[in-house]
Amino acid sequence: MDDETVIRLRRVILRLARHLNAASVGEGLTPTQGEQAYQRIAAQRAAILSERVAGLPPEQAAALIAALPALENLAEDLRAVVRRGRIQAAREERNEAS
């Protein structure tokens, strides 16, 4: 994947996250504050996303659905990289402290 495509992918992922977060701002809570609020926020986000995808041309909606496995794998890979980075940083911090 070329650099421009990677930048576009990163930007669209960030925009999606910001828009989904903004959709539930009216709650005045973060998703981690209380199970009932979390469920309500998750349902709101799902409904908004579903409505927007339903409004896309059918070929674009199908492309998004087809891309789900790749996006899920990307998310898991990023999560693992971040986790490894945090573990490594904690190890280095402990070594510096001793």
N, C-alpha and C positions, 0 to 999 in steps of 0.2 A: 504494500500500500504506500502510495507516495505521501510526502509530508503534508501537502495541501488537503488531501482526503482525511488524514489523521486529525488535522486541526479542525476540519469541518465536523467530523464525528464527535470530537471532544466538546466542541461548542454546542452542538445540538443536544448532547446528553446533559450538559449543564443547563441549557435553556429549559429542557423538559423538566428537570428537577426543580428549577426555580419556579416554573409555572405551576407545577403540582403543589409545591409548598405554598405558593401564594393563594391557591384555590382554597386552602384550609386555614388561612391566617385568621379569619373571623372567630375561630375557636378560642384564641388567646392562649393556647397551650401548645407545647411541643408534643410530637407523637409518643414520647416516652412517659408523659405525665398521665398515668391512669389508663387502665385497659378499656373502659367504656369510651373515653374520648378517642383513644387510638382506633377503636373499631369504627367509630363514626367518621373520623378523618379518612381512614382507609376506604370506606364505602363512598365517601364524597369524591375522593381522587379517582377511584375506579369508574364511577359514573361519568365524571368529566372526561376521562380518557376514552371511555367507550363511546360517548357521544361524538367526540372529535374524530375518532377513527371511523365511526359510521358515516361521518360527513365527508370522508375522503373519497376520491374516485375508487371504484372497486379494485382496479389493478394496484393502486398504492396501498390500500388496506391489505390486499393479499401479499404484497411485498413485505409489509411490516410483519405480518404473521409468519411468513416464510423465514424472516430474519431473526425471529425469537430465539431459536437454539443458539445461533451465533452470538447474539447479544447476552444471553444467559451465560454462555461459556466465557465471554469477555468479562462479565461482571465477577464471576467466580475467580478467574485468573487475577484480576485487579485486586480482589479481596485477599487472595493468597499473597500477592506481592506486598501489599500494605501490611499484612500481618507479619510477614517475614521481616520487613523493615522495622516494625515496632519491636519485635523480639531482638533483633540485632542491636537496635539503639539501646534497649534496656540492658543488654549484656555489656555493651561498651560503657554505659553509665556506671554499672556495678564495678567493672574493672578499673575505671578511673577513681572510684570512691575507695577502693581497697589499697 
